[in-house]
Amino acid sequence: MLKTNRVGGAIFLLADQPQLTSSVIRALVEKHAQGLYPIVAPMVMDRRANPVLFDRLTFPDLLTLEGDVGGRAIFHKYRVEYLPWHDDRLLLDVDTPEMYQRLISDESL
């Protein structure tokens, strides 16, 4: 059984974002450690991006979510600390075979 008092938070990663780097994950963890913010999310060109770090304080509310709503459904209940990020690859979702082909053939993505 998972002992949540030993877990400081969880980072939700989306499988359709292959351009994600470990540097953004480290930056989220470091930002969280600075203030133990309930939610830490990257901000790219004035757009919230993924992945998102949720402090263990949010776990009870995350466990109540049903369906395909995602963690943003609880953003209104907690302070969200945004991490400025200057790599727009975080905004790239690969949702179709065509987008995947574009990704592997286009070095500009």
N, C-alpha and C positions, 0 to 999 in steps of 0.2 A: 504494500500500500504506500502511495506517495505521501510523504510528510511535507505539507505545504509550508510549514514554518521554516523549512530549510531552503525553500525556493524563493529567490528575491523577485523574480519576474519571468515573463515569457515573451519571446519575440515571435510574431506571426509572420511567416515567410510565404509568399505566393509562388506556386510552382510555375506560373506562366511568365516569370520575370528572370530569364537566364542571364541577364547582364548585371545582376546584383553582385556586389563585391563584399569581401569580408571587412573592408574599411568602414562601410556604413554600419555594419553590425557592431563593430568595436565602438564607433562613435555614439551609437544609441546607448550602449551599455555605459560608456563614460558619462554621457549626459545624465542618464538616470542616476548614476552614483553621485553626481554633484548635488542633486536636490531631492532624490527619491520621489521624482514626479510620478503620479499615477499612470500617465500615458506619455510616451515620447514618440513623435513621428517626424520623419523628414519633411522638409518643405523645399520643393524644387520649383523655381519660377512661379511663386505664389500659388502653387498647387500642393496639397498634401499628397505624400507618396507613401509607398510601402518599402520595407517592412515597418511594423509598428511594435514597440515594446510596451507591454502591459505589466505594471507592478502587481505584486501578489494581492494588494488591496482590492484590485478589480476582479479577482478570480470568481468570487461569488456571483457577481453580475454577468460575467462571461459565461458561467455555467447555466444561466437561465436562457441564453439565446437559443432560438430555434429557427430552423430553415436557413436560407441563404442570405442572412442579413449582415454577417461580419461584425467585427469588433467595433466599428464606427457607431453602431447602434447604442453604445454606452458613452460616447464622447460627451454627451450633454450632462452626464452625471459626475464627471471628473475633470480636473484641470488637465489640459493637453499642452505639453511643452513641445514646441516645434524646434527642430534642429535644421538650421539652414544648410542646404546641400546644393552643390553646384555641378552636379553630374546628372544631366537630363535622361541618362539611360535608365534611371529609376522609374521613369514614366512609361517605359516601353513594356507593353504586354504582348506576348506571342500567343494569340488565341486561335489562329487558323494555320493550316498547312502552308498557305500562301505567305503569311507573315514569317513563318519559320524559314521558308526558302529565301525570302528577302533577307532575313537575319544572317543566314550562313553565306550568302553571296555578296552582301553589301557591307564593306568594312566601315561605312560611315555610321552604322547603327550602334 
